[in-house]
Amino acid sequence: PSVLREVRGLGLMIGVELAEGIAAFAESKRPASVQMVERLHYAGLLTIPADARTFRLLPPLNITKEDADEGLGLIESIVKELAS
């Protein structure tokens, strides 16, 4: 969607770069990555900001497929919410 610019990484360490000008983040002076991380934390997914527009996923090496699917589902729901 128009909310994501790029997904990059190596192995399980993944960075997700957000697009510029996300309407839901426009009114705040806080970086988009921090606002996204807060939304993901509220939804139950632990992530960290990497820079102003990128957040990181650093799952444990023993993550199960079910846990990974659940986390991706949370990201997908937040991205869809921001895109609408």
Secondary structure, DSSP 4 states (H G I P E B T S, - for coil): -TTEEEEEEETTEEEEEEPS--GGGTT-SS-HHHHHHHHHHHHT---EE-SSSEEEE---TT--HHHHHHHHHHHHHHHHHHH-
